[in-house]
Amino acid sequence: MATQLDLQEQEQLDALKAFWNRYGNPITWLLVLVLGGFAAWNGWQWYERDRGAKAGALFDELERTAQTADADRAGRIFADLRERYPSSAFAQQGGLLAAKVQFDKGQPDAAKASLLWVAEKGTEEELRTIARLRLAGLQLEARQHDEALKTLDSARAAGFEALVADRRGDILMAQGKAAEARAAWQTAWAALDEKQFYKRIVEAKLTSIGAAPAVAPAASAASAAGATK
């Protein structure tokens, strides 16, 4: 009986050796790739968390500097942030914050440069659009009307259509193109929700040029009902 078991074990061992001789190397390489990939993924996750923490620390420093209204220091911190962590959301938010401080302290050119970086290098469409809206506003103040309109042409994030149309109307009106400005403001007014306060601002612009929006029948009926109570 023992001899029979020994023979069976030997056969199994021989079969295992034959299998390993045939498939051992591919299995080993597969394990190396899987384990190596897992280690690389963990390493990358740690690297990204480390970079995120350092970028966040720089942004916190920028926020504290903004509270002191030190435009020069804010610009230096933002430059460091965008150079070391250009793809982070902190760099894009930092550009918007630095631009505000720079503009408030009378540095419009520096503010435009900060906003331009976010508009061109940012990785989030929403932040790029916000940067372009603000940049177009600065260009409008500088009477750079054509540049401002070109800036708005690239502001395409979903949900910002009304704000883009409104800013376009401002620029067109500054150019003396009242009819085109009215059309842009009408587009903005129609896109804004009734509950949004900004809709009243756009409505005031239209009213100022004799193009007050028509009140919806439902709203008129509600107003009439309220007046009779």
C-alpha positions as CSV (number, residue, x, y, z in Angstrom):
1,M,0.0,0.0,0.0
2,A,2.8,2.4,0.9
3,T,4.5,1.6,-2.4
4,Q,1.3,2.4,-4.3
5,L,0.9,5.8,-2.4
6,D,4.5,6.6,-3.1
7,L,4.0,5.9,-6.8
8,Q,0.9,8.1,-6.9
9,E,2.7,10.9,-5.1
10,Q,5.7,10.6,-7.5
11,E,3.3,10.8,-10.5
12,Q,1.7,13.9,-9.1
13,L,5.1,15.4,-8.4
14,D,6.2,14.6,-11.9
15,A,3.0,16.1,-13.3
16,L,3.6,19.3,-11.2
17,K,7.2,19.5,-12.4
18,A,6.1,19.1,-16.0
19,F,3.4,21.8,-15.6
20,W,5.9,24.2,-13.9
21,N,8.5,23.6,-16.6
22,R,6.0,24.5,-19.2
23,Y,4.2,27.4,-17.5
24,G,6.4,28.4,-14.7
25,N,8.1,31.4,-16.4
26,P,4.8,32.9,-17.7
27,I,3.2,32.6,-14.3
28,T,6.2,34.1,-12.6
29,W,6.2,37.1,-15.0
30,L,2.5,37.5,-14.5
31,L,2.9,37.6,-10.7
32,V,5.8,40.1,-11.1
33,L,3.6,42.4,-13.3
34,V,0.6,42.2,-11.0
35,L,2.6,42.8,-7.8
36,G,4.7,45.4,-9.5
37,G,1.6,47.2,-10.7
38,F,0.0,47.1,-7.3
39,A,3.1,48.5,-5.7
40,A,3.4,51.2,-8.4
41,W,-0.3,52.1,-7.8
42,N,0.2,52.4,-4.1
43,G,3.3,54.5,-4.7
44,W,1.5,56.8,-7.1
45,Q,-1.4,57.2,-4.7
46,W,1.1,58.2,-1.9
47,Y,2.9,60.5,-4.3
48,E,-0.4,62.2,-5.3
49,R,-1.5,62.6,-1.7
50,D,1.8,64.1,-0.8
51,R,1.7,66.5,-3.6
52,G,-1.9,67.4,-2.8
53,A,-1.0,68.1,0.8
54,K,1.9,70.3,-0.2
55,A,-0.2,72.2,-2.8
56,G,-2.9,72.7,-0.2
57,A,-0.4,74.1,2.3
58,L,0.8,76.6,-0.3
59,F,-2.8,77.6,-1.1
60,D,-3.5,78.1,2.7
61,E,-0.5,80.4,2.8
62,L,-1.9,82.3,-0.2
63,E,-5.3,82.6,1.5
64,R,-3.6,84.1,4.6
65,T,-1.6,86.5,2.4
66,A,-4.8,87.6,0.6
67,Q,-6.3,88.6,3.9
68,T,-3.4,91.0,4.4
69,A,-3.9,92.4,0.8
70,D,-0.2,91.9,0.0
71,A,-0.4,91.6,-3.7
72,D,3.3,91.2,-4.3
73,R,3.6,88.2,-1.9
74,A,0.4,86.7,-3.3
75,G,1.9,86.8,-6.7
76,R,5.1,85.1,-5.6
77,I,3.2,82.3,-3.8
78,F,1.0,81.8,-6.8
79,A,4.0,81.6,-9.1
80,D,5.5,78.9,-6.8
81,L,2.2,77.1,-6.7
82,R,1.8,77.0,-10.5
83,E,5.4,76.0,-11.1
84,R,5.5,73.1,-8.6
85,Y,1.9,71.9,-8.8
86,P,0.5,73.2,-12.2
87,S,-2.1,70.4,-12.6
88,S,-3.7,70.8,-9.1
89,A,-7.0,72.4,-8.5
90,F,-5.2,74.5,-5.8
91,A,-3.1,76.1,-8.5
92,Q,-6.1,77.2,-10.5
93,Q,-8.0,78.4,-7.4
94,G,-4.8,80.2,-6.4
95,G,-4.7,82.0,-9.7
96,L,-8.2,83.3,-9.2
97,L,-7.4,84.4,-5.7
98,A,-4.1,86.1,-6.6
99,A,-5.8,87.9,-9.4
100,K,-8.4,89.4,-7.1
101,V,-5.7,90.6,-4.7
102,Q,-3.6,92.0,-7.5
103,F,-6.6,93.9,-9.0
104,D,-7.7,95.3,-5.7
105,K,-4.2,96.6,-5.1
106,G,-4.1,98.4,-8.5
107,Q,-2.1,95.8,-10.4
108,P,-4.4,95.0,-13.4
109,D,-1.7,93.7,-15.6
110,A,-0.6,91.2,-13.0
111,A,-4.2,90.2,-12.4
112,K,-4.7,89.6,-16.1
113,A,-1.6,87.5,-16.3
114,S,-2.8,85.3,-13.4
115,L,-6.2,84.9,-14.9
116,L,-4.7,84.1,-18.3
117,W,-2.7,81.3,-16.8
118,V,-5.8,79.7,-15.3
119,A,-7.7,80.2,-18.5
120,E,-5.1,78.5,-20.7
121,K,-3.4,76.0,-18.3
122,G,-6.2,75.1,-16.0
123,T,-7.5,71.5,-16.0
124,E,-11.1,72.2,-14.9
125,E,-13.4,73.7,-17.5
126,E,-15.5,75.5,-14.8
127,L,-12.5,77.3,-13.4
128,R,-11.2,78.1,-16.8
129,T,-14.5,79.7,-17.7
130,I,-14.6,81.7,-14.4
131,A,-11.1,83.0,-15.2
132,R,-12.2,84.0,-18.7
133,L,-15.2,85.8,-17.4
134,R,-13.1,87.8,-15.0
135,L,-10.4,88.4,-17.6
136,A,-13.0,89.7,-20.0
137,G,-14.2,92.1,-17.3
138,L,-10.6,93.5,-16.8
139,Q,-10.2,93.8,-20.6
140,L,-13.5,95.7,-20.8
141,E,-12.3,98.1,-18.1
142,A,-9.1,98.6,-20.1
143,R,-11.2,99.2,-23.3
144,Q,-9.7,96.1,-24.9
145,H,-13.1,95.2,-26.4
146,D,-12.0,92.9,-29.2
147,E,-9.7,91.0,-26.9
148,A,-12.5,90.7,-24.3
149,L,-14.9,89.2,-26.9
150,K,-12.3,86.7,-28.0
151,T,-11.8,85.7,-24.4
152,L,-15.5,85.0,-24.0
153,D,-15.5,82.9,-27.1
154,S,-13.6,80.2,-25.2
155,A,-15.7,80.4,-22.1
156,R,-17.8,77.3,-22.6
157,A,-18.4,75.5,-19.3
158,A,-22.0,74.2,-18.9
159,G,-24.1,76.3,-16.6
160,F,-22.2,79.6,-17.3
161,E,-24.1,80.5,-20.6
162,A,-26.1,83.3,-19.0
163,L,-23.1,84.9,-17.4
164,V,-21.1,84.8,-20.6
165,A,-24.0,86.3,-22.6
166,D,-24.4,89.0,-20.0
167,R,-20.7,89.9,-20.1
168,R,-20.8,89.9,-23.9
169,G,-23.7,92.3,-23.7
170,D,-21.7,94.7,-21.5
171,I,-18.8,94.6,-24.0
172,L,-21.0,95.2,-27.0
173,M,-22.8,98.1,-25.4
174,A,-19.3,99.6,-24.6
175,Q,-18.6,99.3,-28.3
176,G,-21.8,101.2,-29.1
177,K,-23.5,98.1,-30.5
178,A,-26.9,98.6,-28.7
179,A,-28.9,96.1,-30.8
180,E,-26.3,93.3,-30.4
181,A,-26.0,94.1,-26.7
182,R,-29.8,93.9,-26.3
183,A,-29.8,90.5,-28.0
184,A,-27.0,89.2,-25.7
185,W,-28.7,90.5,-22.6
186,Q,-32.0,89.0,-23.7
187,T,-30.3,85.6,-24.1
188,A,-28.8,86.0,-20.6
189,W,-32.2,87.0,-19.1
190,A,-34.0,84.0,-20.7
191,A,-31.3,81.6,-19.4
192,L,-31.5,82.7,-15.8
193,D,-33.9,81.2,-13.4
194,E,-36.6,83.3,-11.9
195,K,-35.3,82.7,-8.4
196,Q,-31.8,84.0,-9.3
197,F,-31.3,87.6,-8.1
198,Y,-28.9,88.2,-11.0
199,K,-31.8,88.0,-13.4
200,R,-33.1,91.3,-11.9
201,I,-29.7,92.9,-12.7
202,V,-29.9,91.8,-16.4
203,E,-33.5,92.9,-16.5
204,A,-32.4,96.4,-15.3
205,K,-29.9,96.6,-18.1
206,L,-32.6,95.8,-20.6
207,T,-35.0,98.3,-19.1
208,S,-32.3,101.0,-19.2
209,I,-32.2,100.7,-23.0
210,G,-36.0,100.5,-23.4
211,A,-36.1,96.8,-23.9
212,A,-37.7,95.6,-20.6
213,P,-38.6,91.9,-20.9
214,A,-42.3,91.0,-21.3
215,V,-43.8,89.7,-18.0
216,A,-44.9,86.1,-18.4
217,P,-48.7,85.6,-18.4
218,A,-48.6,83.4,-15.4
219,A,-46.6,86.0,-13.5
220,S,-49.0,88.7,-14.6
221,A,-52.0,86.7,-13.3
222,A,-50.3,86.0,-10.0
223,S,-49.5,89.7,-9.6
224,A,-53.1,90.6,-10.4
225,A,-54.4,88.1,-7.9
226,G,-52.2,89.4,-5.3
227,A,-53.3,93.0,-5.9
228,T,-57.0,92.1,-5.5
229,K,-56.5,90.5,-2.1
